[in-house]
Amino acid sequence: MEKQAKRQKKLAEKKAKRLAKEGPKKEEDKSKVLDASKPITLDFLTNPNKE
């Protein structure tokens, strides 16, 4: 039981450290979803930075 508790504690610490290292997740990635009602044009494919 003690070994399992120690292992779970270590795993939780590693996960917390990894999440802290990654930083906050950006919401921008979710907002860049293509709209199905709009057609994909050649201009969009060649210049994706244009809004």
For each residue, the residues with C-beta under 8 A, 3 or more apart:
1: 4 5
2: 5 6
3: 6 7
4: 1 7 8
5: 1 2 8 9
6: 2 3 9 10
7: 3 4 10 11
8: 4 5 11 12
9: 5 6 12 13
10: 6 7 13 14
11: 7 8 14 15
12: 8 9 15 16
13: 9 10 16 17
14: 10 11 17 18
15: 11 12 18 19
16: 12 13 19 20
17: 13 14 20 21
18: 14 15 21 22
19: 15 16 22
20: 16 17 23
21: 17 18
22: 18 19 25
23: 20
24:
25: 22
26: 29
27: 30 31
28: 31 32
29: 26 32
30: 27 33
31: 27 28
32: 28 29
33: 30
34: 38 40
35: 38
36:
37:
38: 34 35
39:
40: 34 44 45
41: 44 45
42: 45 46
43: 46 47 50
44: 40 41 47 48 50
45: 40 41 42 48
46: 42 43
47: 43 44 50
48: 44 45
49:
50: 43 44 47
51:
